[in-house]
Amino acid sequence: MATRTLALIRNEFIHIVRDPYMLMLALIAPVIDLVLFGYAINTTVEHLPTVVMDQADDRLSREFVAGLVNSSIFDVRHRAASASDVRDEIDRGAAKIGIIIAPDFARQLAAGQTASVQVLVDGSDPATAQAALYAIVALGESQSARALSERLARLGLGSTSGGVEVQPRLLYNPSMSGLNFMIPGLLGLGIQLQTIVFTAFSIVGEREQGTLEQLLVSPVRPIELMLGKMVPYVALAFADVIISVAVVVLWFHVVFAGSLLLLVGLSMVFLFAALGLGLFVSTVSQTLGQATQLAFLLQIPSMLLTGFIFPLETMPRPLQDLSQLIPLTYYLRVLRGIMLKGVGADVLWGDIWPMAVLGIAVFALSVSRFRKRM
């Protein structure tokens, strides 16, 4: 019995060694997972892009803004000239937080009155919004205590009233529901996985069954074979977008604020990238098992490096740069922008054109590799 068992073990090791691609995936995939999870998972909210409109522009208001700058949570990247500019920056996704300081900020503090600071928070990501609110309220309390100390020093035991009043306003997701944030992301991730897997399985399945060679010796040309394999899955993915949106709205009761037609149109742009990835998987996989492993391996950076779960601002700079090469990064911002914010193509253009360029590039390279393999 032991001899037979050892013979089977030896035979299985021989199979593993003779399949270097599977061996590479088995050894490298855990390392990739460990590195990505180790660097990407960071629950500490830091460096949130912030836009400031300082209408007072005096010493106390500048001190308040300096407190934001010195904080590790806020990263003041824009100075706005009007309240509409602040809202536009948040709509475009260029800022997560908007700070509007009233014109009479210093005068009200000096008089012992309440000086108001309006805070606009992108509530589409509840965890980030909550951390930002806590931090801005704490900064307001600190500023209040400092202004009160200065006033008491000037007036003796004067009134202890007044201070900085933070007036938060949550945009897009007032209830701070985590479901509203996660559902659009799941929709995008699911569409990508389905398109990659079905496209790759269709071609690899033909190769594994030995029927791909029969198709190649037939009058069917490679481009015709490719189109014949891909078009049905484009239609399937298109239908999946419609069905998924219906489930999001009707079952999960997520408010759909934007244009369904725009969402469907931009989803078709994203599908070029997903189809390209599916073709790529089919050209490097000999079996369905290999295709499955590679497809799910591609999903890991899509989950961790696109803002699907964790804010990109909390990640190291190299991972943030890497995320810009993943089409799903832009598609998730498009999904959340249309579904939660209700913005149009003009606002989303900064995400549309990179998604289109990457999608076309991935698709073209994969088609070229596919034709060479044929």
N, C-alpha and C positions, 0 to 999 in steps of 0.2 A: 504493500500500500504506500509506504513511504517513497519507494522508488518511482511509482507511478505519479505520485503527487509532485515530487521533485522534477520529474520530466515535464509535467504540465507547467510548473512554474518557469522552468527554463524556456519552454516553448513560448510562453506568454512574454517573457523578457525579450526574446528574439523578435516577436511581433512589434513590441514597443520600439526597439532599436531600429527596426526596419522602416518605421514611420517617423522620421525625424521631425516632421511638421507637428504631429501630435505630441511628441516628446517635448518640443520647444514650448508649445502652448502650456503643457502641464507644468513645466518648470518656471517659465517666465510669468505666466498669468498671476500667480500669487504674489510675486514681487511687485508687479505693476499695481495690483490691488492695494498692497500695503503702502506703497509710496503715495499713491493718489489719496487714499483714505487718510493717511497720516497728515498730509499737508492741507487737504481740501476741507476736512471736517474741523471747523473752528466755530464754536458757539459764541465766542466773544465778538460783539458787534463793534467794529472800528472803521474809521475813515469813510464815513458816509458822505457822499457828495452833497454839499450844502450850498444854497444860493441865499444871499443876504441883500436886503434892501434897507439901508440905513438912512432914514429920512431926517434924523436928528443930526448925525455926523458931528457930535460933540465928544468931549472927553469921556463921559460916562457911557455913551453908546459905543464908542470905540473900545472901551474897556470890556464891555459885554461881548463884542465881536472877538476881541482878543482872547477872551475866555473860551470861545468856541474854537478858535484857531489852536490854542494851546491844549485843547482836549484831544485825546486820541480817538474820540468817537466821531467828531465832526471834521470834515475836510472842506473848508470854504473855497470853492472853485470859481464862483461867479458872484459878481456884484450887479444887482438889477437896478434899473432906473424906475420901474413901476411895478405895481402889484400884478399886472397882467404878465409882465416878463417873468416874475417869480413862478406864476402858475404854468407858463409855457415851458419853463425849464423842467418842472416836475412832470408835466404831460409827456415831454420827449424822453424822459428817463435820464436826463443829464444830471438831475438832482433828486435826492430822496427827501430832503428837508428844505423848507423855505422859511426864512426868518424875516419878518417885517417889523421894524422898529419905528414907533410913532415919532412925529416931528418934535413934540414937546417932551421927549423922554427925560432929559436932564432937568428941565424946569419943574416937572411934576415930582421928581425925586427930591430936588432941593426944597420944595414946598411941603414935603411930608405927605404927598399924595401918591396914589398908585400909578405907576408908569406901565403902560401895556406893551407887550411884545406878542405879536401874532405869530404862531408857528403852524405852518402847513406841513403835514406829514403824509408821505405816500403810504397809505395803509394797506396796499395790496400785499405787502409782506408783513404780517402781524408781529413776528418776532423782532424784526428790525424797527418797526414803528414803536413798539412798546419800549425797547431799549432807548430809542431816541427821545421819547417823551420823558422818561425817568431822568435822563441826563440833562435835558433842557430845563426841566423844573428845578433840578438841583442847582443848576447854574443860576437860575433866576433867584432862588433863595439865597445863594451866596452873594449875589449882587445886591440884594435887598439888605442883607446884614451889613455889608460894607457901606452902602449909602446911609444906613441908619447910624452907624458909628460916626461917620463924618458929620452928620447933621447934629448929633448929640454933642460932638466935640465943639461945634460952632455955637450951639444954642444952650448948652447945659442940659438940664433934664427936660428937654422939650418933648413933644409928642412922639410916641413910638409907632405911630401909624404910617401908612404908606409902604413903598417898596415896589418891586418889580412883579407884575402880574403876567404870568404866561398864559396866553389864550390859545390852546391847541385846537386844531381843526384837522380831523382825519379825512383824507380824500380817498375816494374810490371804494373803500372797504370800511365804513364807519363802525361796523360791529367787530372789526378785527378778527374775522373768522378765518382760521387756518385753511378751511376747506376752499374758500374762494381763491387762495393763493396756490394751493396744491393741484386743484382740478385742472386748470389750463396746462400746467406743467405735465401732468399725467397724460393729458390728451396728446401733446406733442411727442412725448417719449413713446407712447403706445403706437402712434402712427409711424414713427421712425422704425421701431422694432418690427412691426408687422410688414412694412415694405421691404426692409432688408432681408428678413427671414424668408418671406414668400418668394421674393425674386431669386435669392440664392438657392433655395430649395428646389425651385422649378428647374434650374439649369443643372445643379449638382445631382439632383435625382435622375435626370436623363443620363448624365455621365455614369453614375453608379450602376444604373440598370443596363448600360451598354447601348441605349437607344440614341445617344447623342451622335455617335459615329454614323449611325444609319441616316440620321437627318443631314449630316454633313456631306454624305455621298449622294444625297438626293439633289434635285434641281434647286432646292432652297438655298439661297445665299446667306452668309453669316448675318448681314444686316437685317434680312427678313426674319431669320431665326430669332435675333435679338428683339426685334419689335414684336414678333408673335408671342414671345415669352413675357414681355414687359407690359404691353398695353392692358391686358386683363387685370394686372395688379395695380396699374394706375387707376383704372376704373374702380377697383375694389377699395383702394385707399381713399379715393374721392368720396365714395359712398360712406366710408368709415368716418370721414370728417363730419359729414352731415348727421349721421347717427350719433356720434359722440357728442356733438354740440346739443342735439336734442336731449340726450340723457343728462348732460350737465345742467341744462335749463329746467327740464321737466321733473327730473328725479332728485337732483341735488339742490335745485332752486337757487342756482347761482345766477345773479342778474346779468343778462347779456346786454351790455351798454352800447355796443358798436354795430357795425354793418356786417351781416352774415355774408353778403356777396363779396365784400372785401376780404373777409377771413378765408373764404373758400378760394378766392383767386390767389392770395398769397400762400396758401397751403400748397397749391399746385407748384408754385415756385420752389418751395421747400422740398417737394417730392423729387425734384431733379437730383438733389443731393442724396436723399435716401435711396433712390433707385441706383445711383452711382455706387453707393456703398454696398448695395446688394450685389451688383455686378462684380465689384472688386472681391467680395467674399467668394463668389462663385469661381473666380479665376484662380484663387489660391487654395481652394478646398477640393479634395478628391472624393470625400465622403460626406454624408449628411451629418455625421458626428463632428467632423472638423468644422463644417459650416455653422453648426449650432454653437460650438465653443467660440468661434471667432465673432459671430454675431453678438453674443452676450458679452464678450470682451469689449466690443466697441460701445456697448451700452454703459459701461462703467464710467469713462470720461464724460459721456453724455449726461449721466446722473449727477456727477460731482463738480464738473467744471463749467457748467452752463447757467448757474443760478437756479437750477431746478429745486434744490433744497437749501443750499447755503449761499449767502450773498457773495458775489465775486469780490467785493471790497475787502472781505476778511481774509482773502487768500494771498499767498506770496506773489510778488510781481511776475515771476516767470510763469506761474500757473494762470494768472490773469491774461498774460500775453497769449498763452496756449489756447485759452478759451475763445479768443478771437478767430481761431482757425476752425472752430466747430460750428457748422451751420445751425445746429439746434440752439446755440446761444442766442442768435438773432430771432429765431422762430419763436422761442419762448417769450421774448420781449414783445414780439408782434402779437402773439396770442393774448398775453395779459393786457397789452395796450388796447386792443380792440374789445376784448370781453369785459375787462374791469373798468378801463378808463374811458372807453368809447371814442378814442381818438381816430383820426383818419390817416390816409397814406402820406399826407404832407408832414405830419408830426413823426410818423414812423419811418420816413425815408432814410434816416441814418442807419436803420437796421435792415431795410428792404434791399438796398443795393449791395451791401456786403453779403447778405444771404444769397442773393441771386448770383453774384460773381463766384462765390464758393461753390454753390450748387452746380453751376455750369462747368466749373473747373473739375470738380470731383466726377461729374457725369462724363465729361469728355475724356478724362484720363482713364476712367474705368472702361469706357467703350473701346478706346484704343487698345488697352490691354486685353480686353475680351476678344477683339478681332485678331490680335496676334496669336492668342491661345487657340483660336479656331483654325 
